[in-house]
Amino acid sequence: MVFKDYYKILGVSFSASPEEIKRMYRKLALRYHPDTTAGDKAAEIKFREVKEAYEILSKPIQRESFDYDYKKYYQTGSTNNTRRPQTARPQHGSAAQPKTATRTSTKNESSSLTAAAYLARTKKIFYTYSQTGVVVDEPKLYRDLSNLLQQNNIKQLLQWGDVKTNKAIVQQALTIIDLLSYKYVDALGLRLAQLAGTDNETITTVFKYCKQRKQKINLQRAILIGAMIAVFILFILLVL
């Protein structure tokens, strides 16, 4: 699968602000919109790419996940793509050797992983953040779990076809998500549903969990609003 550089597609830098991303998206969407380029197939494809890029980069959690893959692609070239990015040419021939050794080491380490090793990593994340009395650093926990569940790892786990272990990873990951606020649930839930593959029972478990978390947050909001209304009414009665 070819890596899509959403920053390049929108014509913005990696450090672009949300306002810059929105401004450039509107500009490109107007330029390539089907209503203004009727019959132009190239413009139609460009419009879809621009829309896809904006949908990812305009959402903080999705952008954070993409940024991880972006850095990995341009710094190590280790993602499974049809081409490698251009890298700076070394000034001396001897400078290239350490980089080659590093890539080889990474490849060997990756090839030595198993589904059980990924399950062990998932358990380690849970035990690290679930210690009694420890305040959970939610952004860091999200990054750790998100990195574990990146697309390349999910693809590899599905290729190995160890359904039982993949199910165990999903179940353990759900206990980790319990430690996070609701805003992180949907993004991680979609990845776990991917990891479930064709295991419909596990897929149902994931989406049921996400639905229950949403219902819980809605109930908490309703209780809070109800309490505020009750306080307001009581205040009015006391004043009168």
N, C-alpha and C positions, 0 to 999 in steps of 0.2 A: 504493500500500500504506500503510495507516494505521500510524503509529508506535506501538509498544507501550511504555509506560513501566513497566518491570518493578518499579521502586522503588515506584511508585504502586500497582501491583497488589498488592504485598506489604504496603503501608502502612508502609514504612520510608524513612529519609532516604538521600540519595546517599552519605553518609559512614558508613552503617550497617556495623557489624562483621560478620564471618561468623557469629558467635554470635547476633547480633540477627536476621540474615536467617533462620537455621535455626529460631530460636525462633518467629518470626512465621509461617514456612511451616508448621510443625507445627500451630500454632494454627488457621490458615486451612484447612489440609488436613483437619483433624478436623471443622471446622465444615461444610465443603462436600463431604465425601466421599460418594460415591454410596450407601454402606451406611447412612448416616444421613439422606440426603435423597432416598430412592428416589422416582423419578417427577418430581422437580423439575428441569426442563430448565435453568432459570437457574442453579441451584446446580451442575449438571453442567458448564456452560460456565465458571463461575467456578472450579471445581476444576481444569479443564484449564489455565486461564490462570495460576493460582497455581503449578501444577506446572511449567509452561513457564518462568515467571519464576525459580523456584528453581533449575532446571537451568542457567540462564544465570548467575545471580548467585552461585551456590555454587562455580563453577569460576573460578579466578583469571584464566586467559587469556581465557575467554569474557566474563567480567565486564569486563576491561580493554577488549576490543573493543567491547562494548556501551556502556561509559562514553564512548568517543570519539564514537559516534553520538548518545548522550544529550546531550553537551555541544554538539555541532554543531546538533542539533535545537532546543534551548532557547535557544542563544545567537544563531544566525543564521537558523534556520527554513529552511535551504537543502535539507533532505532532501525527497524526492518523496513528500509525504504529502497527505492530503485536507484537512488543516487546518493552520493555523499556531498556534503556542503564543501564549498571552497574554503581552504584554510590558508593562513599566512605562510608564505614560503620562508623556510629557515635561512638565516644568513650563512650558516656553515653546515656542511654535510653531517657533522657529528651531532648536531642538535636534533636531528630527526629520530635518532635511535631510541631515546627514552620514551617518546610518544608511541612508537611502534610497540615497545615492550609493555606499556600501560594498556594499550588496546588488547593485546594478546592475553594479558592477565585477566582483564575484565571478561573476555570471551570465555576463558577457561573456567572462571568462577561461575558465570551464568550457566554453562553447560553442566556443571556439577550439581545444580539445584534440582530438587525433586518437589513433588506436590506436598510431601510430608514436611519438607523444609519450609515451604511457604506457610503451612499450617503452624509450624513452630514459631515463625516470625509473628504471625497473627496473635498467637497466645502471649508472646513476649510483650507485644504492644499493650495488650489488655492488662497483664500483670504490672507493667510499668506505671500505667495511669490509674489503676483501680485501688492503689494502696490507701488504706484508711487514714484520713487526716491530710491527705495530699490534695492541694488545690489544682484542679485540672487546667492546664494551659490548652484551651480548646483549639486555637489556630495551629499550634504545634502538633497536637494529637491528630487533627484533620490532615495536616501535611503528611504525617507518618503513615496514616492509613491510606491516604490517597496515593502516595508513592507505591505502597504495596499493591494497590489495586489498579495500577496504571494499565493501559490497554495492552502493552506488550506482555505483561505478566498474565493477564487474563487469557490472552490468546494462547500462550504457552501452556497454561493449566488446562485449557479446553482441548488442546492438541494431545496432551498426555492421556486424557480421557479417564482420569481417576475420579469418577462421579462421587464416590463415598467421601473422599478427602476434600473435594471441592465443596461438598455440602457442609462438611465440618468447618471449613474456612468461612463460609457464609454465616453459619450459626454463631461462630466466635466473633465475627466482625459485627454482627448485630448487637452483641453484648457491649462492644466497644462504642458503637453509635449511641447506645443508651447514655453514655457519658457526655455526649455532645448536645448542643442546643438544636432546636428543630431546623434552623436555617441550613444545617449541613446534611440533613436527612435525605432529601430527594436526590442530590448529586451522587451520594454514596450508594443509595438504594438502587439506582439504575445500574451501577457497576456490579453490584452483587447479583442483580437479576441477570446480567450478562454472564457472569461466572457460573450461574446455575445451568446455563446451556439449555438442554432439552428436558431438564428435570422440572416438570411442571409443579410438582409438590413444593419444591424449594422456591420456585418463582412466586407461587401463591403466598408462601410464608413471608417473603420479602415485601411484597406489595401490601399484604395485610398489616405488617409491622408499620410500614410508612403511613398507611391510612389511620391506624390507631394513634400514632404520634401526632398526626394532624388533628384528629378529633380531640386529643388531650389538650393541645395548645389552644384549640378553639373553646374548649370548656373552661380553661383557665382564664381566657380573655373574657368570656361571658360572666364568670364569677366576679372578676375584677370590676367590670362595668356595672354589674348589679350592685356590688358593694358601694361603688361611687354614687350611684343613683340613690341608694338607701341613705347614705350620709347626707347627700344634698337635700333629700326630702326631710330628714330629721332636723337639719339646720333651718330649713324654712319654717317648720312647725315650731321650733324653739323661738325663732324671731317673731313669729306671729303671736 
